[in-house]
């Protein structure tokens, strides 16, 4: 009996050790099908790039996924109905603003993002010069990883992007047996954005940092659904 008790005690200890030593399950994106992804939001998107403050009222994001699970999800984001806030003396004015290229973002399931070089160029119309020539400010997002810490520590958990599951009503079918299409909501909280300014007006706005800056922020969210199937975050 004594040997039996010892054996059971050792077995319990080994099981507890194995349980405690098991690695935490990694987050992942899971798609039921291979197809294009899409999503539109009319919630406010807020940007601050140095002294330049922008608001966009509409967001459309498109990408694609393969069936199965993945640690990454990439989408091209188009921002529209955008305005930049500026000051003329003590008065606040709003300048027409347009994204010339979509902002491409590679989202990692553990919360960091990678932005490739050449995406996310913005044009701000600043009126006319004293010579009556068109005056514009161009802002370019630089290629970067946010947060920068993720370059050396990509396995850690980050909060530049967080993800939640969402759903919309859909006709009951083989693809949607519960009458719902499942998708993900991407919540962006980018800080430390690196960007480049071009054009006399915006270089003047950003004179404290020079033509290049590194303290930009972006806060906003939008949904993503896969055509003909379900996309989830676990």
PyMOL CGO cylinders between C-alpha atoms (Angstrom):
from pymol import cmd
from pymol.cgo import CYLINDER

trace = [
    CYLINDER, 0.00, 0.00, 0.00, 2.88, 2.32, 0.83, 0.3, 1, 1, 1, 1, 1, 1,
    CYLINDER, 2.88, 2.32, 0.83, 4.41, 1.75, -2.61, 0.3, 1, 1, 1, 1, 1, 1,
    CYLINDER, 4.41, 1.75, -2.61, 1.03, 2.44, -4.25, 0.3, 1, 1, 1, 1, 1, 1,
    CYLINDER, 1.03, 2.44, -4.25, 0.70, 5.77, -2.41, 0.3, 1, 1, 1, 1, 1, 1,
    CYLINDER, 0.70, 5.77, -2.41, 4.23, 6.77, -3.45, 0.3, 1, 1, 1, 1, 1, 1,
    CYLINDER, 4.23, 6.77, -3.45, 3.49, 5.83, -7.06, 0.3, 1, 1, 1, 1, 1, 1,
    CYLINDER, 3.49, 5.83, -7.06, 0.30, 7.86, -7.14, 0.3, 1, 1, 1, 1, 1, 1,
    CYLINDER, 0.30, 7.86, -7.14, 2.03, 10.81, -5.52, 0.3, 1, 1, 1, 1, 1, 1,
    CYLINDER, 2.03, 10.81, -5.52, 4.83, 10.72, -8.11, 0.3, 1, 1, 1, 1, 1, 1,
    CYLINDER, 4.83, 10.72, -8.11, 2.31, 10.47, -10.95, 0.3, 1, 1, 1, 1, 1, 1,
    CYLINDER, 2.31, 10.47, -10.95, 0.38, 13.47, -9.63, 0.3, 1, 1, 1, 1, 1, 1,
    CYLINDER, 0.38, 13.47, -9.63, 3.61, 15.48, -9.34, 0.3, 1, 1, 1, 1, 1, 1,
    CYLINDER, 3.61, 15.48, -9.34, 4.62, 14.60, -12.89, 0.3, 1, 1, 1, 1, 1, 1,
    CYLINDER, 4.62, 14.60, -12.89, 1.18, 15.57, -14.25, 0.3, 1, 1, 1, 1, 1, 1,
    CYLINDER, 1.18, 15.57, -14.25, 1.23, 18.88, -12.40, 0.3, 1, 1, 1, 1, 1, 1,
    CYLINDER, 1.23, 18.88, -12.40, 4.71, 19.62, -13.76, 0.3, 1, 1, 1, 1, 1, 1,
    CYLINDER, 4.71, 19.62, -13.76, 3.70, 18.74, -17.30, 0.3, 1, 1, 1, 1, 1, 1,
    CYLINDER, 3.70, 18.74, -17.30, 0.60, 20.95, -17.05, 0.3, 1, 1, 1, 1, 1, 1,
    CYLINDER, 0.60, 20.95, -17.05, 2.56, 23.85, -15.64, 0.3, 1, 1, 1, 1, 1, 1,
    CYLINDER, 2.56, 23.85, -15.64, 5.29, 23.49, -18.27, 0.3, 1, 1, 1, 1, 1, 1,
    CYLINDER, 5.29, 23.49, -18.27, 2.89, 23.48, -21.22, 0.3, 1, 1, 1, 1, 1, 1,
    CYLINDER, 2.89, 23.48, -21.22, 3.34, 26.63, -23.36, 0.3, 1, 1, 1, 1, 1, 1,
    CYLINDER, 3.34, 26.63, -23.36, 0.47, 29.09, -23.64, 0.3, 1, 1, 1, 1, 1, 1,
    CYLINDER, 0.47, 29.09, -23.64, -1.58, 28.64, -26.79, 0.3, 1, 1, 1, 1, 1, 1,
    CYLINDER, -1.58, 28.64, -26.79, -0.66, 31.26, -29.42, 0.3, 1, 1, 1, 1, 1, 1,
    CYLINDER, -0.66, 31.26, -29.42, -3.35, 33.49, -30.87, 0.3, 1, 1, 1, 1, 1, 1,
    CYLINDER, -3.35, 33.49, -30.87, -4.28, 32.99, -34.51, 0.3, 1, 1, 1, 1, 1, 1,
    CYLINDER, -4.28, 32.99, -34.51, -6.63, 34.05, -37.29, 0.3, 1, 1, 1, 1, 1, 1,
    CYLINDER, -6.63, 34.05, -37.29, -8.83, 31.23, -38.63, 0.3, 1, 1, 1, 1, 1, 1,
    CYLINDER, -8.83, 31.23, -38.63, -10.71, 31.31, -41.94, 0.3, 1, 1, 1, 1, 1, 1,
    CYLINDER, -10.71, 31.31, -41.94, -13.22, 28.71, -43.12, 0.3, 1, 1, 1, 1, 1, 1,
    CYLINDER, -13.22, 28.71, -43.12, -12.42, 29.40, -46.79, 0.3, 1, 1, 1, 1, 1, 1,
    CYLINDER, -12.42, 29.40, -46.79, -9.87, 30.86, -49.19, 0.3, 1, 1, 1, 1, 1, 1,
    CYLINDER, -9.87, 30.86, -49.19, -11.22, 34.13, -50.55, 0.3, 1, 1, 1, 1, 1, 1,
    CYLINDER, -11.22, 34.13, -50.55, -11.13, 37.92, -50.53, 0.3, 1, 1, 1, 1, 1, 1,
    CYLINDER, -11.13, 37.92, -50.53, -11.77, 39.87, -47.34, 0.3, 1, 1, 1, 1, 1, 1,
    CYLINDER, -11.77, 39.87, -47.34, -13.54, 43.18, -46.91, 0.3, 1, 1, 1, 1, 1, 1,
    CYLINDER, -13.54, 43.18, -46.91, -15.00, 45.54, -44.35, 0.3, 1, 1, 1, 1, 1, 1,
    CYLINDER, -15.00, 45.54, -44.35, -16.34, 49.09, -44.08, 0.3, 1, 1, 1, 1, 1, 1,
    CYLINDER, -16.34, 49.09, -44.08, -16.55, 51.35, -41.06, 0.3, 1, 1, 1, 1, 1, 1,
    CYLINDER, -16.55, 51.35, -41.06, -17.97, 54.83, -40.59, 0.3, 1, 1, 1, 1, 1, 1,
    CYLINDER, -17.97, 54.83, -40.59, -16.51, 55.26, -37.13, 0.3, 1, 1, 1, 1, 1, 1,
    CYLINDER, -16.51, 55.26, -37.13, -14.00, 58.08, -36.68, 0.3, 1, 1, 1, 1, 1, 1,
    CYLINDER, -14.00, 58.08, -36.68, -10.31, 57.35, -37.36, 0.3, 1, 1, 1, 1, 1, 1,
    CYLINDER, -10.31, 57.35, -37.36, -7.88, 59.71, -35.61, 0.3, 1, 1, 1, 1, 1, 1,
    CYLINDER, -7.88, 59.71, -35.61, -4.30, 60.50, -36.67, 0.3, 1, 1, 1, 1, 1, 1,
    CYLINDER, -4.30, 60.50, -36.67, -1.67, 62.75, -35.12, 0.3, 1, 1, 1, 1, 1, 1,
    CYLINDER, -1.67, 62.75, -35.12, 1.59, 63.12, -37.00, 0.3, 1, 1, 1, 1, 1, 1,
    CYLINDER, 1.59, 63.12, -37.00, 3.58, 65.78, -35.21, 0.3, 1, 1, 1, 1, 1, 1,
    CYLINDER, 3.58, 65.78, -35.21, 1.56, 68.99, -35.30, 0.3, 1, 1, 1, 1, 1, 1,
    CYLINDER, 1.56, 68.99, -35.30, -0.75, 67.58, -37.98, 0.3, 1, 1, 1, 1, 1, 1,
    CYLINDER, -0.75, 67.58, -37.98, -4.09, 66.25, -36.73, 0.3, 1, 1, 1, 1, 1, 1,
    CYLINDER, -4.09, 66.25, -36.73, -6.34, 64.34, -39.13, 0.3, 1, 1, 1, 1, 1, 1,
    CYLINDER, -6.34, 64.34, -39.13, -9.79, 62.78, -38.87, 0.3, 1, 1, 1, 1, 1, 1,
    CYLINDER, -9.79, 62.78, -38.87, -11.32, 60.36, -41.38, 0.3, 1, 1, 1, 1, 1, 1,
    CYLINDER, -11.32, 60.36, -41.38, -15.01, 59.47, -41.31, 0.3, 1, 1, 1, 1, 1, 1,
    CYLINDER, -15.01, 59.47, -41.31, -14.98, 56.36, -43.52, 0.3, 1, 1, 1, 1, 1, 1,
    CYLINDER, -14.98, 56.36, -43.52, -12.72, 53.33, -43.76, 0.3, 1, 1, 1, 1, 1, 1,
    CYLINDER, -12.72, 53.33, -43.76, -12.70, 50.52, -46.31, 0.3, 1, 1, 1, 1, 1, 1,
    CYLINDER, -12.70, 50.52, -46.31, -10.25, 47.63, -45.94, 0.3, 1, 1, 1, 1, 1, 1,
    CYLINDER, -10.25, 47.63, -45.94, -9.66, 44.75, -48.37, 0.3, 1, 1, 1, 1, 1, 1,
    CYLINDER, -9.66, 44.75, -48.37, -7.35, 41.76, -48.33, 0.3, 1, 1, 1, 1, 1, 1,
    CYLINDER, -7.35, 41.76, -48.33, -7.41, 37.99, -48.79, 0.3, 1, 1, 1, 1, 1, 1,
    CYLINDER, -7.41, 37.99, -48.79, -6.99, 34.88, -46.65, 0.3, 1, 1, 1, 1, 1, 1,
    CYLINDER, -6.99, 34.88, -46.65, -6.30, 31.18, -47.14, 0.3, 1, 1, 1, 1, 1, 1,
    CYLINDER, -6.30, 31.18, -47.14, -8.44, 28.56, -45.45, 0.3, 1, 1, 1, 1, 1, 1,
    CYLINDER, -8.44, 28.56, -45.45, -7.08, 27.43, -42.10, 0.3, 1, 1, 1, 1, 1, 1,
    CYLINDER, -7.08, 27.43, -42.10, -5.13, 29.23, -39.39, 0.3, 1, 1, 1, 1, 1, 1,
    CYLINDER, -5.13, 29.23, -39.39, -2.44, 31.88, -39.65, 0.3, 1, 1, 1, 1, 1, 1,
    CYLINDER, -2.44, 31.88, -39.65, -0.41, 34.07, -37.31, 0.3, 1, 1, 1, 1, 1, 1,
    CYLINDER, -0.41, 34.07, -37.31, -0.73, 37.04, -39.69, 0.3, 1, 1, 1, 1, 1, 1,
    CYLINDER, -0.73, 37.04, -39.69, -3.42, 38.88, -41.60, 0.3, 1, 1, 1, 1, 1, 1,
    CYLINDER, -3.42, 38.88, -41.60, -2.74, 41.58, -44.21, 0.3, 1, 1, 1, 1, 1, 1,
    CYLINDER, -2.74, 41.58, -44.21, -5.17, 44.19, -45.51, 0.3, 1, 1, 1, 1, 1, 1,
    CYLINDER, -5.17, 44.19, -45.51, -5.03, 47.43, -47.52, 0.3, 1, 1, 1, 1, 1, 1,
    CYLINDER, -5.03, 47.43, -47.52, -6.92, 50.23, -45.76, 0.3, 1, 1, 1, 1, 1, 1,
    CYLINDER, -6.92, 50.23, -45.76, -8.51, 53.13, -47.65, 0.3, 1, 1, 1, 1, 1, 1,
    CYLINDER, -8.51, 53.13, -47.65, -9.42, 56.17, -45.55, 0.3, 1, 1, 1, 1, 1, 1,
    CYLINDER, -9.42, 56.17, -45.55, -11.87, 58.71, -46.98, 0.3, 1, 1, 1, 1, 1, 1,
    CYLINDER, -11.87, 58.71, -46.98, -13.86, 61.78, -45.94, 0.3, 1, 1, 1, 1, 1, 1,
    CYLINDER, -13.86, 61.78, -45.94, -10.71, 63.09, -44.25, 0.3, 1, 1, 1, 1, 1, 1,
    CYLINDER, -10.71, 63.09, -44.25, -9.94, 66.54, -42.86, 0.3, 1, 1, 1, 1, 1, 1,
    CYLINDER, -9.94, 66.54, -42.86, -6.86, 68.06, -41.24, 0.3, 1, 1, 1, 1, 1, 1,
    CYLINDER, -6.86, 68.06, -41.24, -7.19, 70.53, -38.37, 0.3, 1, 1, 1, 1, 1, 1,
    CYLINDER, -7.19, 70.53, -38.37, -5.06, 73.67, -38.62, 0.3, 1, 1, 1, 1, 1, 1,
    CYLINDER, -5.06, 73.67, -38.62, -4.84, 77.04, -36.88, 0.3, 1, 1, 1, 1, 1, 1,
    CYLINDER, -4.84, 77.04, -36.88, -4.98, 80.48, -38.49, 0.3, 1, 1, 1, 1, 1, 1,
    CYLINDER, -4.98, 80.48, -38.49, -4.28, 82.85, -35.65, 0.3, 1, 1, 1, 1, 1, 1,
    CYLINDER, -4.28, 82.85, -35.65, -6.75, 81.84, -32.98, 0.3, 1, 1, 1, 1, 1, 1,
    CYLINDER, -6.75, 81.84, -32.98, -9.17, 80.28, -35.45, 0.3, 1, 1, 1, 1, 1, 1,
    CYLINDER, -9.17, 80.28, -35.45, -9.40, 76.58, -36.21, 0.3, 1, 1, 1, 1, 1, 1,
    CYLINDER, -9.40, 76.58, -36.21, -9.83, 75.66, -39.86, 0.3, 1, 1, 1, 1, 1, 1,
    CYLINDER, -9.83, 75.66, -39.86, -10.22, 72.31, -41.63, 0.3, 1, 1, 1, 1, 1, 1,
    CYLINDER, -10.22, 72.31, -41.63, -8.20, 71.41, -44.71, 0.3, 1, 1, 1, 1, 1, 1,
    CYLINDER, -8.20, 71.41, -44.71, -9.26, 68.87, -47.33, 0.3, 1, 1, 1, 1, 1, 1,
    CYLINDER, -9.26, 68.87, -47.33, -7.12, 65.74, -46.95, 0.3, 1, 1, 1, 1, 1, 1,
    CYLINDER, -7.12, 65.74, -46.95, -6.80, 62.64, -49.13, 0.3, 1, 1, 1, 1, 1, 1,
    CYLINDER, -6.80, 62.64, -49.13, -4.94, 59.34, -48.85, 0.3, 1, 1, 1, 1, 1, 1,
    CYLINDER, -4.94, 59.34, -48.85, -3.20, 58.93, -52.23, 0.3, 1, 1, 1, 1, 1, 1,
    CYLINDER, -3.20, 58.93, -52.23, -2.34, 55.29, -51.52, 0.3, 1, 1, 1, 1, 1, 1,
    CYLINDER, -2.34, 55.29, -51.52, -3.96, 52.77, -49.16, 0.3, 1, 1, 1, 1, 1, 1,
    CYLINDER, -3.96, 52.77, -49.16, -2.23, 51.99, -45.90, 0.3, 1, 1, 1, 1, 1, 1,
    CYLINDER, -2.23, 51.99, -45.90, -1.13, 48.35, -46.10, 0.3, 1, 1, 1, 1, 1, 1,
    CYLINDER, -1.13, 48.35, -46.10, -0.80, 46.69, -42.71, 0.3, 1, 1, 1, 1, 1, 1,
    CYLINDER, -0.80, 46.69, -42.71, 0.39, 43.20, -41.83, 0.3, 1, 1, 1, 1, 1, 1,
    CYLINDER, 0.39, 43.20, -41.83, -1.29, 42.36, -38.54, 0.3, 1, 1, 1, 1, 1, 1,
    CYLINDER, -1.29, 42.36, -38.54, 0.29, 39.79, -36.24, 0.3, 1, 1, 1, 1, 1, 1,
    CYLINDER, 0.29, 39.79, -36.24, -2.04, 37.84, -33.97, 0.3, 1, 1, 1, 1, 1, 1,
    CYLINDER, -2.04, 37.84, -33.97, 0.00, 38.75, -30.89, 0.3, 1, 1, 1, 1, 1, 1,
    CYLINDER, 0.00, 38.75, -30.89, -0.63, 42.45, -31.41, 0.3, 1, 1, 1, 1, 1, 1,
    CYLINDER, -0.63, 42.45, -31.41, 2.17, 44.04, -33.41, 0.3, 1, 1, 1, 1, 1, 1,
    CYLINDER, 2.17, 44.04, -33.41, 2.01, 45.33, -36.99, 0.3, 1, 1, 1, 1, 1, 1,
    CYLINDER, 2.01, 45.33, -36.99, 4.35, 45.70, -39.95, 0.3, 1, 1, 1, 1, 1, 1,
    CYLINDER, 4.35, 45.70, -39.95, 3.91, 48.50, -42.51, 0.3, 1, 1, 1, 1, 1, 1,
    CYLINDER, 3.91, 48.50, -42.51, 5.79, 48.12, -45.81, 0.3, 1, 1, 1, 1, 1, 1,
    CYLINDER, 5.79, 48.12, -45.81, 7.67, 50.96, -47.45, 0.3, 1, 1, 1, 1, 1, 1,
    CYLINDER, 7.67, 50.96, -47.45, 5.60, 52.97, -49.92, 0.3, 1, 1, 1, 1, 1, 1,
    CYLINDER, 5.60, 52.97, -49.92, 2.12, 52.69, -48.43, 0.3, 1, 1, 1, 1, 1, 1,
    CYLINDER, 2.12, 52.69, -48.43, 0.01, 55.35, -46.76, 0.3, 1, 1, 1, 1, 1, 1,
    CYLINDER, 0.01, 55.35, -46.76, 0.81, 58.60, -48.59, 0.3, 1, 1, 1, 1, 1, 1,
    CYLINDER, 0.81, 58.60, -48.59, -1.43, 61.52, -47.60, 0.3, 1, 1, 1, 1, 1, 1,
    CYLINDER, -1.43, 61.52, -47.60, -2.01, 64.86, -49.36, 0.3, 1, 1, 1, 1, 1, 1,
    CYLINDER, -2.01, 64.86, -49.36, -3.27, 67.92, -47.46, 0.3, 1, 1, 1, 1, 1, 1,
    CYLINDER, -3.27, 67.92, -47.46, -4.51, 70.86, -49.55, 0.3, 1, 1, 1, 1, 1, 1,
    CYLINDER, -4.51, 70.86, -49.55, -3.24, 74.01, -47.84, 0.3, 1, 1, 1, 1, 1, 1,
    CYLINDER, -3.24, 74.01, -47.84, -4.60, 76.61, -50.26, 0.3, 1, 1, 1, 1, 1, 1,
    CYLINDER, -4.60, 76.61, -50.26, -2.39, 78.84, -52.40, 0.3, 1, 1, 1, 1, 1, 1,
    CYLINDER, -2.39, 78.84, -52.40, 0.95, 80.54, -51.96, 0.3, 1, 1, 1, 1, 1, 1,
    CYLINDER, 0.95, 80.54, -51.96, 1.48, 84.32, -52.19, 0.3, 1, 1, 1, 1, 1, 1,
    CYLINDER, 1.48, 84.32, -52.19, 2.27, 83.71, -55.88, 0.3, 1, 1, 1, 1, 1, 1,
    CYLINDER, 2.27, 83.71, -55.88, -1.18, 82.04, -56.24, 0.3, 1, 1, 1, 1, 1, 1,
    CYLINDER, -1.18, 82.04, -56.24, 0.36, 78.63, -56.80, 0.3, 1, 1, 1, 1, 1, 1,
    CYLINDER, 0.36, 78.63, -56.80, -1.25, 75.51, -55.36, 0.3, 1, 1, 1, 1, 1, 1,
    CYLINDER, -1.25, 75.51, -55.36, 0.12, 74.69, -51.91, 0.3, 1, 1, 1, 1, 1, 1,
    CYLINDER, 0.12, 74.69, -51.91, 0.17, 71.07, -50.73, 0.3, 1, 1, 1, 1, 1, 1,
    CYLINDER, 0.17, 71.07, -50.73, 1.54, 69.06, -47.86, 0.3, 1, 1, 1, 1, 1, 1,
    CYLINDER, 1.54, 69.06, -47.86, 2.50, 65.41, -48.42, 0.3, 1, 1, 1, 1, 1, 1,
    CYLINDER, 2.50, 65.41, -48.42, 2.91, 62.95, -45.56, 0.3, 1, 1, 1, 1, 1, 1,
    CYLINDER, 2.91, 62.95, -45.56, 4.43, 59.51, -46.13, 0.3, 1, 1, 1, 1, 1, 1,
    CYLINDER, 4.43, 59.51, -46.13, 4.38, 56.64, -43.67, 0.3, 1, 1, 1, 1, 1, 1,
    CYLINDER, 4.38, 56.64, -43.67, 7.80, 55.01, -43.57, 0.3, 1, 1, 1, 1, 1, 1,
    CYLINDER, 7.80, 55.01, -43.57, 8.31, 51.24, -43.64, 0.3, 1, 1, 1, 1, 1, 1,
    CYLINDER, 8.31, 51.24, -43.64, 8.29, 50.13, -40.00, 0.3, 1, 1, 1, 1, 1, 1,
    CYLINDER, 8.29, 50.13, -40.00, 7.31, 47.68, -37.29, 0.3, 1, 1, 1, 1, 1, 1,
    CYLINDER, 7.31, 47.68, -37.29, 5.01, 48.98, -34.53, 0.3, 1, 1, 1, 1, 1, 1,
    CYLINDER, 5.01, 48.98, -34.53, 6.03, 48.83, -31.77, 0.3, 1, 1, 1, 1, 1, 1,
    CYLINDER, 6.03, 48.83, -31.77, 9.73, 48.81, -32.71, 0.3, 1, 1, 1, 1, 1, 1,
    CYLINDER, 9.73, 48.81, -32.71, 10.37, 46.46, -29.78, 0.3, 1, 1, 1, 1, 1, 1,
    CYLINDER, 10.37, 46.46, -29.78, 8.69, 43.66, -31.75, 0.3, 1, 1, 1, 1, 1, 1,
    CYLINDER, 8.69, 43.66, -31.75, 11.62, 43.51, -34.18, 0.3, 1, 1, 1, 1, 1, 1,
    CYLINDER, 11.62, 43.51, -34.18, 13.83, 41.91, -31.52, 0.3, 1, 1, 1, 1, 1, 1,
    CYLINDER, 13.83, 41.91, -31.52, 11.08, 40.31, -29.45, 0.3, 1, 1, 1, 1, 1, 1,
    CYLINDER, 11.08, 40.31, -29.45, 8.40, 39.14, -31.93, 0.3, 1, 1, 1, 1, 1, 1,
    CYLINDER, 8.40, 39.14, -31.93, 7.06, 36.43, -29.60, 0.3, 1, 1, 1, 1, 1, 1,
    CYLINDER, 7.06, 36.43, -29.60, 5.90, 38.84, -26.89, 0.3, 1, 1, 1, 1, 1, 1,
    CYLINDER, 5.90, 38.84, -26.89, 2.33, 40.13, -26.55, 0.3, 1, 1, 1, 1, 1, 1,
    CYLINDER, 2.33, 40.13, -26.55, 1.67, 43.68, -27.82, 0.3, 1, 1, 1, 1, 1, 1,
    CYLINDER, 1.67, 43.68, -27.82, -1.29, 46.08, -28.04, 0.3, 1, 1, 1, 1, 1, 1,
    CYLINDER, -1.29, 46.08, -28.04, -0.65, 48.09, -31.22, 0.3, 1, 1, 1, 1, 1, 1,
    CYLINDER, -0.65, 48.09, -31.22, -3.58, 46.08, -32.58, 0.3, 1, 1, 1, 1, 1, 1,
    CYLINDER, -3.58, 46.08, -32.58, -6.18, 44.09, -30.68, 0.3, 1, 1, 1, 1, 1, 1,
    CYLINDER, -6.18, 44.09, -30.68, -8.82, 41.82, -32.16, 0.3, 1, 1, 1, 1, 1, 1,
    CYLINDER, -8.82, 41.82, -32.16, -12.33, 40.76, -31.23, 0.3, 1, 1, 1, 1, 1, 1,
    CYLINDER, -12.33, 40.76, -31.23, -14.93, 38.57, -32.90, 0.3, 1, 1, 1, 1, 1, 1,
    CYLINDER, -14.93, 38.57, -32.90, -18.06, 40.05, -34.44, 0.3, 1, 1, 1, 1, 1, 1,
    CYLINDER, -18.06, 40.05, -34.44, -20.96, 38.78, -36.57, 0.3, 1, 1, 1, 1, 1, 1,
    CYLINDER, -20.96, 38.78, -36.57, -23.68, 39.99, -38.94, 0.3, 1, 1, 1, 1, 1, 1,
    CYLINDER, -23.68, 39.99, -38.94, -27.00, 38.29, -39.87, 0.3, 1, 1, 1, 1, 1, 1,
    CYLINDER, -27.00, 38.29, -39.87, -26.83, 36.00, -42.90, 0.3, 1, 1, 1, 1, 1, 1,
    CYLINDER, -26.83, 36.00, -42.90, -29.30, 33.66, -44.56, 0.3, 1, 1, 1, 1, 1, 1,
    CYLINDER, -29.30, 33.66, -44.56, -28.97, 30.17, -43.10, 0.3, 1, 1, 1, 1, 1, 1,
    CYLINDER, -28.97, 30.17, -43.10, -26.90, 28.00, -45.44, 0.3, 1, 1, 1, 1, 1, 1,
    CYLINDER, -26.90, 28.00, -45.44, -24.18, 25.37, -45.42, 0.3, 1, 1, 1, 1, 1, 1,
    CYLINDER, -24.18, 25.37, -45.42, -21.58, 28.16, -45.01, 0.3, 1, 1, 1, 1, 1, 1,
    CYLINDER, -21.58, 28.16, -45.01, -23.62, 29.94, -42.31, 0.3, 1, 1, 1, 1, 1, 1,
    CYLINDER, -23.62, 29.94, -42.31, -25.57, 27.25, -40.42, 0.3, 1, 1, 1, 1, 1, 1,
    CYLINDER, -25.57, 27.25, -40.42, -26.27, 29.54, -37.45, 0.3, 1, 1, 1, 1, 1, 1,
    CYLINDER, -26.27, 29.54, -37.45, -27.61, 32.37, -39.62, 0.3, 1, 1, 1, 1, 1, 1,
    CYLINDER, -27.61, 32.37, -39.62, -24.56, 34.53, -38.86, 0.3, 1, 1, 1, 1, 1, 1,
    CYLINDER, -24.56, 34.53, -38.86, -21.41, 35.47, -40.75, 0.3, 1, 1, 1, 1, 1, 1,
    CYLINDER, -21.41, 35.47, -40.75, -18.52, 35.68, -38.34, 0.3, 1, 1, 1, 1, 1, 1,
    CYLINDER, -18.52, 35.68, -38.34, -15.72, 38.19, -38.77, 0.3, 1, 1, 1, 1, 1, 1,
    CYLINDER, -15.72, 38.19, -38.77, -13.15, 40.12, -36.77, 0.3, 1, 1, 1, 1, 1, 1,
    CYLINDER, -13.15, 40.12, -36.77, -13.02, 43.69, -35.50, 0.3, 1, 1, 1, 1, 1, 1,
    CYLINDER, -13.02, 43.69, -35.50, -9.54, 45.21, -35.70, 0.3, 1, 1, 1, 1, 1, 1,
    CYLINDER, -9.54, 45.21, -35.70, -8.82, 47.89, -33.08, 0.3, 1, 1, 1, 1, 1, 1,
    CYLINDER, -8.82, 47.89, -33.08, -5.78, 50.01, -33.90, 0.3, 1, 1, 1, 1, 1, 1,
    CYLINDER, -5.78, 50.01, -33.90, -3.72, 51.89, -31.32, 0.3, 1, 1, 1, 1, 1, 1,
    CYLINDER, -3.72, 51.89, -31.32, -0.50, 52.71, -33.16, 0.3, 1, 1, 1, 1, 1, 1,
    CYLINDER, -0.50, 52.71, -33.16, 2.05, 54.86, -31.36, 0.3, 1, 1, 1, 1, 1, 1,
    CYLINDER, 2.05, 54.86, -31.36, 5.56, 55.89, -32.34, 0.3, 1, 1, 1, 1, 1, 1,
    CYLINDER, 5.56, 55.89, -32.34, 4.66, 56.06, -36.05, 0.3, 1, 1, 1, 1, 1, 1,
    CYLINDER, 4.66, 56.06, -36.05, 7.58, 57.12, -38.28, 0.3, 1, 1, 1, 1, 1, 1,
    CYLINDER, 7.58, 57.12, -38.28, 6.66, 59.44, -41.12, 0.3, 1, 1, 1, 1, 1, 1,
    CYLINDER, 6.66, 59.44, -41.12, 8.15, 61.90, -43.60, 0.3, 1, 1, 1, 1, 1, 1,
    CYLINDER, 8.15, 61.90, -43.60, 6.89, 65.39, -44.47, 0.3, 1, 1, 1, 1, 1, 1,
    CYLINDER, 6.89, 65.39, -44.47, 7.26, 67.03, -47.87, 0.3, 1, 1, 1, 1, 1, 1,
    CYLINDER, 7.26, 67.03, -47.87, 6.14, 70.51, -48.86, 0.3, 1, 1, 1, 1, 1, 1,
    CYLINDER, 6.14, 70.51, -48.86, 6.78, 73.85, -47.21, 0.3, 1, 1, 1, 1, 1, 1,
    CYLINDER, 6.78, 73.85, -47.21, 3.47, 74.07, -45.27, 0.3, 1, 1, 1, 1, 1, 1,
    CYLINDER, 3.47, 74.07, -45.27, 3.78, 70.72, -43.50, 0.3, 1, 1, 1, 1, 1, 1,
    CYLINDER, 3.78, 70.72, -43.50, 7.52, 71.06, -42.97, 0.3, 1, 1, 1, 1, 1, 1,
    CYLINDER, 7.52, 71.06, -42.97, 6.69, 74.31, -41.18, 0.3, 1, 1, 1, 1, 1, 1,
    CYLINDER, 6.69, 74.31, -41.18, 4.04, 72.54, -39.07, 0.3, 1, 1, 1, 1, 1, 1,
    CYLINDER, 4.04, 72.54, -39.07, 6.51, 69.83, -38.19, 0.3, 1, 1, 1, 1, 1, 1,
    CYLINDER, 6.51, 69.83, -38.19, 9.51, 72.10, -37.67, 0.3, 1, 1, 1, 1, 1, 1,
    CYLINDER, 9.51, 72.10, -37.67, 10.03, 70.81, -34.11, 0.3, 1, 1, 1, 1, 1, 1,
    CYLINDER, 10.03, 70.81, -34.11, 10.90, 67.38, -35.54, 0.3, 1, 1, 1, 1, 1, 1,
    CYLINDER, 10.90, 67.38, -35.54, 12.20, 68.34, -38.98, 0.3, 1, 1, 1, 1, 1, 1,
    CYLINDER, 12.20, 68.34, -38.98, 11.03, 66.71, -42.25, 0.3, 1, 1, 1, 1, 1, 1,
    CYLINDER, 11.03, 66.71, -42.25, 10.99, 63.30, -40.53, 0.3, 1, 1, 1, 1, 1, 1,
    CYLINDER, 10.99, 63.30, -40.53, 9.09, 62.49, -37.36, 0.3, 1, 1, 1, 1, 1, 1,
    CYLINDER, 9.09, 62.49, -37.36, 8.69, 59.46, -35.15, 0.3, 1, 1, 1, 1, 1, 1,
    CYLINDER, 8.69, 59.46, -35.15, 5.98, 60.11, -32.61, 0.3, 1, 1, 1, 1, 1, 1,
    CYLINDER, 5.98, 60.11, -32.61, 2.82, 59.73, -34.65, 0.3, 1, 1, 1, 1, 1, 1,
    CYLINDER, 2.82, 59.73, -34.65, -0.37, 58.01, -33.47, 0.3, 1, 1, 1, 1, 1, 1,
    CYLINDER, -0.37, 58.01, -33.47, -3.37, 56.33, -35.10, 0.3, 1, 1, 1, 1, 1, 1,
    CYLINDER, -3.37, 56.33, -35.10, -6.51, 55.20, -33.29, 0.3, 1, 1, 1, 1, 1, 1,
    CYLINDER, -6.51, 55.20, -33.29, -9.48, 53.61, -35.03, 0.3, 1, 1, 1, 1, 1, 1,
    CYLINDER, -9.48, 53.61, -35.03, -11.26, 50.35, -35.78, 0.3, 1, 1, 1, 1, 1, 1,
    CYLINDER, -11.26, 50.35, -35.78, -12.92, 48.49, -38.63, 0.3, 1, 1, 1, 1, 1, 1,
    CYLINDER, -12.92, 48.49, -38.63, -14.36, 45.01, -39.32, 0.3, 1, 1, 1, 1, 1, 1,
    CYLINDER, -14.36, 45.01, -39.32, -13.13, 42.31, -41.70, 0.3, 1, 1, 1, 1, 1, 1,
    CYLINDER, -13.13, 42.31, -41.70, -15.19, 39.49, -43.23, 0.3, 1, 1, 1, 1, 1, 1,
    CYLINDER, -15.19, 39.49, -43.23, -14.20, 36.80, -45.72, 0.3, 1, 1, 1, 1, 1, 1,
    CYLINDER, -14.20, 36.80, -45.72, -16.43, 36.35, -48.76, 0.3, 1, 1, 1, 1, 1, 1,
    CYLINDER, -16.43, 36.35, -48.76, -18.48, 33.16, -48.55, 0.3, 1, 1, 1, 1, 1, 1,
    CYLINDER, -18.48, 33.16, -48.55, -17.23, 32.09, -45.14, 0.3, 1, 1, 1, 1, 1, 1,
    CYLINDER, -17.23, 32.09, -45.14, -16.23, 32.93, -41.59, 0.3, 1, 1, 1, 1, 1, 1,
    CYLINDER, -16.23, 32.93, -41.59, -13.13, 34.63, -40.21, 0.3, 1, 1, 1, 1, 1, 1,
    CYLINDER, -13.13, 34.63, -40.21, -12.37, 34.39, -36.49, 0.3, 1, 1, 1, 1, 1, 1,
    CYLINDER, -12.37, 34.39, -36.49, -9.69, 35.26, -33.95, 0.3, 1, 1, 1, 1, 1, 1,
    CYLINDER, -9.69, 35.26, -33.95, -8.74, 32.77, -31.28, 0.3, 1, 1, 1, 1, 1, 1,
]
cmd.load_cgo(trace, "trace")
